[in-house]
């Protein structure tokens, strides 16, 4: 997947110093949080078989059930993310997020 230059330009339009990119509330942490949370929501949708606010096919009782907070640790430091849950606790994210 190629990242569009226009997207990079938009993300960096207010860049002034390294902390804006890699600081405690920098772009790297914001992007990591947004991308991981979006991927997890997509994984749960695939697991359940229907979109959020959509109708489940069949008589399945498993539904979305909020989210749990989790700290993700990496070379960028720590970022708190929301991991979606399902009522049956059968959702296992494919993104490997080891507890520390």
N, CA, C and O atoms as a MOPAC input file, in Angstrom:
PM7 MOZYME 1SCF
protein

 N      0.84600 1    -1.16900 1     0.00000 1
 C      0.00000 1     0.00000 1     0.00000 1
 C      0.89600 1     1.23700 1     0.00000 1
 O      1.81300 1     1.36600 1     0.81100 1
 N      0.61200 1     2.10900 1    -0.90100 1
 C      1.39200 1     3.34300 1    -1.00100 1
 C      0.66000 1     4.47200 1    -0.28500 1
 O     -0.54300 1     4.66100 1    -0.46400 1
 N      1.40100 1     5.21300 1     0.52400 1
 C      0.84000 1     6.34900 1     1.24500 1
 C      0.81800 1     7.54800 1     0.31200 1
 O      1.83100 1     7.87900 1    -0.30400 1
 N     -0.32000 1     8.19200 1     0.20800 1
 C     -0.45000 1     9.33300 1    -0.68500 1
 C      0.27100 1    10.54600 1    -0.10000 1
 O      0.13000 1    10.85300 1     1.08400 1
 N      1.03600 1    11.22200 1    -0.93200 1
 C      1.81200 1    12.39000 1    -0.51100 1
 C      0.91400 1    13.48500 1     0.06000 1
 O      1.30800 1    14.19100 1     0.98800 1
 N     -0.28800 1    13.62600 1    -0.49100 1
 C     -1.21500 1    14.64500 1     0.00000 1
 C     -1.62100 1    14.37100 1     1.44700 1
 O     -1.78900 1    15.30200 1     2.23500 1
 N     -1.77700 1    13.09800 1     1.79200 1
 C     -2.12000 1    12.72000 1     3.16400 1
 C     -0.97700 1    13.06600 1     4.11300 1
 O     -1.20300 1    13.61500 1     5.19100 1
 N      0.24500 1    12.74500 1     3.71100 1
 C      1.41600 1    13.07500 1     4.52900 1
 C      1.52500 1    14.58500 1     4.70400 1
 O      1.78600 1    15.06500 1     5.80700 1
 N      1.33000 1    15.32600 1     3.63500 1
 C      1.38000 1    16.79400 1     3.71200 1
 C      0.33800 1    17.32200 1     4.69200 1
 O      0.63100 1    18.22100 1     5.48000 1
 N     -0.86600 1    16.77800 1     4.65100 1
 C     -1.93700 1    17.21100 1     5.55000 1
 C     -1.58400 1    16.90600 1     7.00400 1
 O     -1.79500 1    17.73900 1     7.88600 1
 N     -1.05100 1    15.72200 1     7.24900 1
 C     -0.69300 1    15.33800 1     8.60800 1
 C      0.43000 1    16.20500 1     9.18700 1
 O      0.46900 1    16.46700 1    10.38900 1
 N      1.32100 1    16.63400 1     8.33300 1
 C      2.48300 1    17.40400 1     8.79400 1
 C      2.34600 1    18.91200 1     8.58000 1
 O      3.32900 1    19.63900 1     8.71600 1
 N      1.16900 1    19.38600 1     8.25300 1
 C      1.01500 1    20.80900 1     7.93400 1
 C      1.36500 1    21.72500 1     9.10900 1
 O      1.81500 1    22.84800 1     8.88200 1
 N      1.17400 1    21.28800 1    10.34700 1
 C      1.47900 1    22.11600 1    11.51900 1
 C      2.80300 1    21.73200 1    12.18100 1
 O      3.11400 1    22.20700 1    13.27300 1
 N      3.57500 1    20.87900 1    11.52600 1
 C      4.84200 1    20.42600 1    12.10000 1
 C      5.81100 1    21.58600 1    12.26700 1
 O      6.03600 1    22.36300 1    11.33900 1
 N      6.38900 1    21.69400 1    13.47800 1
 C      7.38000 1    22.73900 1    13.73500 1
 C      8.64000 1    22.18800 1    14.38200 1
 O      9.73200 1    22.71200 1    14.15600 1
 N      8.50100 1    21.13100 1    15.18700 1
 C      9.65200 1    20.59000 1    15.91500 1
 C      9.47700 1    19.08800 1    16.08000 1
 O      8.36700 1    18.57700 1    15.93100 1
 N     10.56700 1    18.36600 1    16.38700 1
 C     10.48500 1    16.90500 1    16.50600 1
 C      9.41200 1    16.41900 1    17.47900 1
 O      8.80600 1    15.37500 1    17.23800 1
 N      9.15900 1    17.14100 1    18.56600 1
 C      8.15100 1    16.73300 1    19.53900 1
 C      6.75400 1    16.65100 1    18.92300 1
 O      5.91100 1    15.88600 1    19.39100 1
 N      6.51100 1    17.43700 1    17.87600 1
 C      5.21400 1    17.37900 1    17.19100 1
 C      4.99800 1    16.01400 1    16.54100 1
 O      3.86400 1    15.57700 1    16.34800 1
 N      6.08200 1    15.36500 1    16.21600 1
 C      6.01600 1    14.05700 1    15.56500 1
 C      6.18800 1    12.90800 1    16.56000 1
 O      5.41500 1    11.95000 1    16.54900 1
 N      7.20500 1    13.01000 1    17.42000 1
 C      7.54800 1    11.88200 1    18.29100 1
 C      7.37300 1    12.17600 1    19.77400 1
 O      7.75100 1    11.35100 1    20.60600 1
 N      6.81800 1    13.31000 1    20.12100 1
 C      6.62300 1    13.68100 1    21.51400 1
 C      5.50100 1    12.91500 1    22.18600 1
 O      4.85600 1    12.06600 1    21.57000 1
 N      5.27300 1    13.22200 1    23.45600 1
 C      4.27800 1    12.52700 1    24.27300 1
 C      2.88500 1    12.52400 1    23.63800 1
 O      2.17100 1    11.52600 1    23.73600 1
 N      2.49600 1    13.59500 1    23.00500 1
 C      1.19800 1    13.62700 1    22.31700 1
 C      1.39200 1    13.90200 1    20.82800 1
 O      0.55500 1    14.53200 1    20.18000 1
 N      2.51100 1    13.41700 1    20.30700 1
 C      2.86100 1    13.65100 1    18.91500 1
 C      2.06000 1    12.82100 1    17.91800 1
 O      1.27900 1    11.94100 1    18.28300 1
 N      2.27900 1    13.12800 1    16.68700 1
 C      1.56300 1    12.49700 1    15.58500 1
 C      1.75500 1    10.98600 1    15.55200 1
 O      0.81500 1    10.25700 1    15.23300 1
 N      2.94200 1    10.50500 1    15.87100 1
 C      3.19800 1     9.06500 1    15.82800 1
 C      2.27200 1     8.31400 1    16.78100 1
 O      1.69900 1     7.29200 1    16.40400 1
 N      2.11900 1     8.80600 1    18.00600 1
 C      1.22400 1     8.15500 1    18.96600 1
 C     -0.23300 1     8.28100 1    18.53500 1
 O     -1.00400 1     7.33000 1    18.66400 1
 N     -0.60900 1     9.43500 1    18.03100 1
 C     -1.99000 1     9.63000 1    17.59000 1
 C     -2.33100 1     8.68900 1    16.43900 1
 O     -3.40800 1     8.09300 1    16.41700 1
 N     -1.42100 1     8.55700 1    15.49000 1
 C     -1.64300 1     7.66000 1    14.35200 1
 C     -1.68000 1     6.19800 1    14.79900 1
 O     -2.52100 1     5.42600 1    14.34000 1
 N     -0.77300 1     5.82600 1    15.68900 1
 C     -0.74900 1     4.45200 1    16.18700 1
 C     -2.08500 1     4.11300 1    16.83400 1
 O     -2.68000 1     3.07800 1    16.53500 1
 N     -2.55300 1     4.98000 1    17.71300 1
 C     -3.83300 1     4.77100 1    18.39600 1
 C     -4.97800 1     4.65600 1    17.38700 1
 O     -5.76700 1     3.71300 1    17.44700 1
 N     -5.06800 1     5.60100 1    16.47300 1
 C     -6.16300 1     5.62200 1    15.50100 1
 C     -6.13900 1     4.39500 1    14.59200 1
 O     -7.18400 1     3.79600 1    14.33900 1
 N     -4.97300 1     4.01700 1    14.10200 1
 C     -4.87300 1     2.88200 1    13.18400 1
 C     -5.16400 1     1.55700 1    13.88100 1
 O     -5.88100 1     0.71800 1    13.33600 1
 N     -4.61800 1     1.36300 1    15.07400 1
 C     -4.85700 1     0.11900 1    15.80500 1
 C     -6.33100 1    -0.01000 1    16.17600 1
 O     -6.93100 1    -1.06800 1    15.98600 1
 N     -6.91500 1     1.06800 1    16.70600 1
 C     -8.32900 1     1.00200 1    17.09700 1
 C     -9.22200 1     0.74400 1    15.89500 1
 O    -10.18400 1    -0.01800 1    15.99700 1
 N     -8.92500 1     1.36200 1    14.76200 1
 C     -9.73900 1     1.15200 1    13.55500 1
 C     -9.60600 1    -0.27800 1    13.05400 1
 O    -10.59200 1    -0.88700 1    12.63800 1
 N     -8.38200 1    -0.81900 1    13.09100 1
 C     -8.16500 1    -2.20400 1    12.66500 1
 C     -8.91900 1    -3.16700 1    13.58200 1
 O     -9.52700 1    -4.12600 1    13.10500 1
 N     -8.88500 1    -2.92000 1    14.89300 1
 C     -9.59100 1    -3.78900 1    15.83000 1
 C    -11.09900 1    -3.74700 1    15.59800 1
 O    -11.76400 1    -4.78000 1    15.67900 1
 N    -11.64300 1    -2.57300 1    15.31400 1
 C    -13.08000 1    -2.46700 1    15.02300 1
 C    -13.42900 1    -3.26100 1    13.77100 1
 O    -14.47200 1    -3.91300 1    13.71500 1
 N    -12.56100 1    -3.20600 1    12.76900 1
 C    -12.78900 1    -3.97100 1    11.53400 1
 C    -12.72700 1    -5.46900 1    11.80300 1
 O    -13.52700 1    -6.23600 1    11.26800 1
 N    -11.77000 1    -5.88200 1    12.63400 1
 C    -11.66500 1    -7.29800 1    12.98500 1
 C    -12.92500 1    -7.77200 1    13.70900 1
 O    -13.41500 1    -8.86700 1    13.43500 1
 N    -13.45600 1    -6.96200 1    14.62800 1
 C    -14.67000 1    -7.35400 1    15.34700 1
 C    -15.85800 1    -7.43000 1    14.39000 1
 O    -16.67700 1    -8.34300 1    14.49400 1
 N    -15.95700 1    -6.48800 1    13.46900 1
 C    -17.03300 1    -6.53400 1    12.47600 1
 C    -16.95800 1    -7.83300 1    11.68200 1
 O    -17.97700 1    -8.48300 1    11.45100 1
 N    -15.75800 1    -8.20800 1    11.26700 1
 C    -15.58400 1    -9.45400 1    10.52100 1
 C    -15.94800 1   -10.65600 1    11.40000 1
 O    -16.59800 1   -11.59400 1    10.93700 1
 N    -15.53300 1   -10.62400 1    12.64800 1
 C    -15.82000 1   -11.71300 1    13.58700 1
 C    -17.32600 1   -11.89400 1    13.80100 1
 O    -17.82700 1   -13.01900 1    13.81600 1
 N    -18.03700 1   -10.78500 1    13.96500 1
 C    -19.47900 1   -10.85200 1    14.22500 1
 C    -20.29500 1   -11.05800 1    12.95100 1
 O    -21.39100 1   -11.61700 1    12.99200 1
 N    -19.75900 1   -10.60500 1    11.82900 1
 C    -20.44600 1   -10.78800 1    10.55700 1
 C    -21.42400 1    -9.68600 1    10.18900 1
 O    -22.23600 1    -9.86300 1     9.28000 1
 N    -21.36500 1    -8.56000 1    10.87300 1
 C    -22.23200 1    -7.42600 1    10.52200 1
 C    -21.60500 1    -6.12200 1    11.00300 1
 O    -20.80400 1    -6.10500 1    11.93800 1
 N    -21.98700 1    -5.03500 1    10.34500 1
 C    -21.47700 1    -3.70700 1    10.68500 1
 C    -22.08900 1    -3.20200 1    11.98800 1
 O    -23.16700 1    -3.64000 1    12.38900 1
 N    -21.39500 1    -2.28300 1    12.63800 1
 C    -21.93300 1    -1.66900 1    13.84100 1
 C    -23.27300 1    -1.01700 1    13.50300 1
 O    -23.40400 1    -0.37900 1    12.45900 1
 N    -24.24900 1    -1.17000 1    14.36200 1
 C    -25.61800 1    -0.67400 1    14.19500 1
 C    -26.37700 1    -1.42500 1    13.10300 1
 O    -27.50200 1    -1.06300 1    12.75800 1
 N    -25.75500 1    -2.47400 1    12.56200 1
 C    -26.41700 1    -3.26600 1    11.53600 1
 C    -27.17100 1    -4.42700 1    12.15200 1
 O    -27.16100 1    -4.62100 1    13.36800 1
 N    -27.81100 1    -5.17800 1    11.31300 1
 C    -28.57900 1    -6.34100 1    11.74900 1
 C    -27.72900 1    -7.59100 1    11.57500 1
 O    -27.15000 1    -7.82200 1    10.51400 1
 N    -27.66300 1    -8.39000 1    12.62700 1
 C    -26.94800 1    -9.66000 1    12.55400 1
 C    -27.78000 1   -10.64500 1    11.74800 1
 O    -29.00000 1   -10.72000 1    11.89900 1
 N    -27.10100 1   -11.39900 1    10.88700 1
 C    -27.80300 1   -12.41600 1    10.11900 1
 C    -28.02300 1   -13.63700 1    11.00000 1
 O    -27.14900 1   -13.99600 1    11.79000 1
 N    -29.16100 1   -14.27000 1    10.87600 1
 C    -29.46700 1   -15.44500 1    11.67600 1
 C    -29.88700 1   -15.05000 1    13.07800 1
 O    -30.22500 1   -13.89500 1    13.33800 1
 N    -29.86100 1   -16.00400 1    13.95900 1
 C    -30.31600 1   -15.74800 1    15.32000 1
 C    -29.15500 1   -15.64100 1    16.30000 1
 O    -29.32700 1   -15.87600 1    17.49600 1
 N    -27.98500 1   -15.29200 1    15.80300 1
 C    -26.82100 1   -15.17300 1    16.67700 1
 C    -27.03800 1   -14.14400 1    17.77700 1
 O    -27.55600 1   -13.05400 1    17.53100 1
 N    -26.64200 1   -14.49500 1    18.97200 1
 C    -26.84200 1   -13.59500 1    20.10400 1
 C    -25.60600 1   -12.75700 1    20.40700 1
 O    -25.66000 1   -11.84800 1    21.23600 1
 N    -24.50200 1   -13.05400 1    19.74600 1
 C    -23.27700 1   -12.31700 1    20.04500 1
 C    -23.35500 1   -10.91300 1    19.45500 1
 O    -23.68900 1   -10.73100 1    18.28400 1
 N    -23.04500 1    -9.94400 1    20.27700 1
 C    -23.11900 1    -8.53200 1    19.88900 1
 C    -21.88700 1    -7.79900 1    20.40400 1
 O    -21.12300 1    -8.32900 1    21.21000 1
 N    -21.71000 1    -6.57900 1    19.92800 1
 C    -20.67500 1    -5.71200 1    20.48200 1
 C    -21.01400 1    -5.42300 1    21.94000 1
 O    -22.18300 1    -5.36600 1    22.32200 1
 N    -19.97300 1    -5.24400 1    22.74300 1
 C    -20.19100 1    -5.02000 1    24.16500 1
 C    -19.15700 1    -4.03000 1    24.70600 1
 O    -18.43400 1    -4.33300 1    25.65500 1
 N    -19.09500 1    -2.86800 1    24.10500 1
 C    -18.20000 1    -1.82800 1    24.59000 1
 C    -16.74200 1    -2.10100 1    24.26800 1
 O    -16.41500 1    -2.79500 1    23.30500 1
 N    -15.87700 1    -1.54000 1    25.09700 1
 C    -14.43700 1    -1.67700 1    24.87400 1
 C    -13.71700 1    -1.67300 1    26.21400 1
 O    -14.22300 1    -1.16600 1    27.21500 1
 N    -12.54000 1    -2.24400 1    26.20300 1
 C    -11.66200 1    -2.24000 1    27.36900 1
 C    -10.44200 1    -1.39700 1    27.03900 1
 O     -9.96000 1    -1.40200 1    25.90600 1
 N     -9.95300 1    -0.68400 1    28.02000 1
 C     -8.75300 1     0.11300 1    27.82400 1
 C     -7.53200 1    -0.78600 1    28.00100 1
 O     -7.50900 1    -1.66700 1    28.86000 1
 N     -6.53000 1    -0.54700 1    27.17900 1
 C     -5.30500 1    -1.32000 1    27.24400 1
 C     -4.14200 1    -0.41000 1    26.87500 1
 O     -4.27000 1     0.43400 1    25.98900 1
 N     -3.02100 1    -0.57600 1    27.54200 1
 C     -1.82500 1     0.18300 1    27.19500 1
 C     -1.00200 1    -0.61700 1    26.20200 1
 O     -0.66900 1    -1.78100 1    26.42800 1
 N     -0.68700 1     0.03600 1    25.10600 1
 C      0.13500 1    -0.56500 1    24.07300 1
 C      1.52900 1     0.03300 1    24.22400 1
 O      1.69200 1     1.25300 1    24.23600 1
 N      2.53000 1    -0.83400 1    24.33900 1
 C      3.90500 1    -0.37400 1    24.51400 1
 C      4.70500 1    -0.68800 1    23.26900 1
 O      4.57800 1    -1.76400 1    22.68400 1
 N      5.53600 1     0.26800 1    22.87000 1
 C      6.36900 1     0.07300 1    21.69900 1
 C      7.56800 1     0.98800 1    21.74100 1
 O      7.82100 1     1.63900 1    22.75500 1
 N      8.30000 1     1.04500 1    20.66200 1
 C      9.46400 1     1.92000 1    20.57100 1
 C      9.07300 1     3.38600 1    20.73500 1
 O      9.90400 1     4.22000 1    21.09500 1
 N      7.81900 1     3.69200 1    20.47300 1
 C      7.30800 1     5.05600 1    20.56000 1
 C      6.88900 1     5.42800 1    21.98400 1
 O      6.50500 1     6.57100 1    22.23200 1
 N      6.95700 1     4.48000 1    22.91800 1
 C      6.48900 1     4.71200 1    24.28300 1
 C      5.19200 1     3.96100 1    24.50600 1
 O      4.98700 1     2.88700 1    23.94100 1
 N      4.31300 1     4.52100 1    25.32800 1
 C      3.01900 1     3.89600 1    25.62600 1
 C      1.88800 1     4.73100 1    25.05000 1
 O      1.95700 1     5.95900 1    25.00100 1
 N      0.84700 1     4.03500 1    24.61700 1
 C     -0.37000 1     4.69900 1    24.17200 1
 C     -1.54500 1     3.85500 1    24.64500 1
 O     -1.52100 1     2.63000 1    24.53300 1
 N     -2.56600 1     4.50800 1    25.17100 1
 C     -3.74200 1     3.79200 1    25.64200 1
 C     -4.73400 1     3.66000 1    24.49100 1
 O     -5.07700 1     4.63900 1    23.82800 1
 N     -5.18600 1     2.42900 1    24.27200 1
 C     -6.13000 1     2.15800 1    23.19000 1
 C     -7.39200 1     1.51900 1    23.75500 1
 O     -7.39100 1     0.97500 1    24.85900 1
 N     -8.46300 1     1.59600 1    22.98100 1
 C     -9.73000 1     0.95200 1    23.32500 1
 C     -9.85400 1    -0.31600 1    22.49100 1
 O     -9.88300 1    -0.26100 1    21.26100 1
 N     -9.92600 1    -1.45600 1    23.16800 1
 C    -10.05700 1    -2.75700 1    22.49200 1
 C    -11.52200 1    -3.17200 1    22.56400 1
 O    -12.05300 1    -3.36200 1    23.65800 1
 N    -12.18800 1    -3.31700 1    21.40800 1
 C    -13.61200 1    -3.68100 1    21.43100 1
 C    -13.83300 1    -5.08500 1    21.97900 1
 O    -12.97900 1    -5.96400 1    21.86000 1
 N    -15.01300 1    -5.27100 1    22.58800 1
 C    -15.38800 1    -6.56800 1    23.15600 1
 C    -16.68700 1    -7.04400 1    22.53000 1
 O    -17.46100 1    -6.26800 1    21.97000 1
 N    -16.89600 1    -8.35000 1    22.64600 1
 C    -18.18100 1    -8.93100 1    22.27400 1
 C    -18.76900 1    -9.61900 1    23.49400 1
 O    -18.04300 1    -9.95600 1    24.43000 1
 N    -20.07100 1    -9.82700 1    23.48800 1
 C    -20.75600 1   -10.37400 1    24.66900 1
 C    -20.31800 1   -11.78400 1    25.01800 1
 O    -20.30400 1   -12.15300 1    26.19200 1
 N    -19.96400 1   -12.56700 1    24.03100 1
 C    -19.57500 1   -13.95300 1    24.28900 1
 C    -18.08400 1   -14.09900 1    24.59900 1
 O    -17.60400 1   -15.20200 1    24.86400 1
 N    -17.36700 1   -12.99900 1    24.56400 1
 C    -15.90400 1   -13.01000 1    24.79900 1
 C    -15.18000 1   -13.98000 1    23.87000 1
 O    -14.19100 1   -14.59800 1    24.26200 1
 N    -15.66200 1   -14.11000 1    22.66300 1
 C    -15.03100 1   -15.01300 1    21.69800 1
 C    -14.14100 1   -14.26800 1    20.70900 1
 O    -13.45700 1   -14.89400 1    19.90000 1
 N    -14.14300 1   -12.93600 1    20.76500 1
 C    -13.32000 1   -12.13800 1    19.86400 1
 C    -11.87000 1   -12.13900 1    20.32600 1
 O    -11.55900 1   -11.70900 1    21.43700 1
 N    -10.99300 1   -12.62400 1    19.46700 1
 C     -9.55700 1   -12.61600 1    19.71500 1
 C     -8.90900 1   -11.79100 1    18.60400 1
 O     -8.85700 1   -12.23500 1    17.45700 1
 N     -8.41700 1   -10.59900 1    18.93100 1
 C     -7.78500 1    -9.76400 1    17.89400 1
 C     -6.62700 1   -10.48900 1    17.21800 1
 O     -5.88500 1   -11.23400 1    17.85900 1
 N     -6.48600 1   -10.26300 1    15.93700 1
 C     -5.38300 1   -10.84900 1    15.19000 1
 C     -4.10900 1   -10.02800 1    15.36300 1
 O     -3.00300 1   -10.54600 1    15.20500 1
 N     -4.27000 1    -8.73600 1    15.69000 1
 C     -3.11300 1    -7.89400 1    15.97400 1
 C     -2.56500 1    -8.34000 1    17.32300 1
 O     -3.28500 1    -8.36500 1    18.32200 1
 N     -1.30000 1    -8.68600 1    17.34000 1
 C     -0.68400 1    -9.19200 1    18.56700 1
 C     -0.33700 1    -8.02700 1    19.49200 1
 O      0.52500 1    -7.20600 1    19.17800 1
 N     -1.02100 1    -7.96700 1    20.63500 1
 C     -0.79500 1    -6.91200 1    21.62800 1
 C     -0.48400 1    -7.59100 1    22.94600 1
 O     -1.38800 1    -7.87200 1    23.73200 1
 N      0.75800 1    -7.85000 1    23.18500 1
 C      1.16700 1    -8.55400 1    24.40400 1
 C      1.05800 1    -7.62200 1    25.60500 1
 O      1.44100 1    -6.45400 1    25.53600 1
 N      0.52800 1    -8.15600 1    26.71100 1
 C      0.47500 1    -7.40600 1    27.96500 1
 C      1.88100 1    -7.29600 1    28.54000 1
 O      2.66400 1    -8.24300 1    28.47500 1
 N      2.18700 1    -6.16400 1    29.08800 1
 C      3.47700 1    -5.94900 1    29.75300 1
 C      3.23700 1    -5.69200 1    31.20000 1
 O      4.18600 1    -5.48400 1    31.95600 1

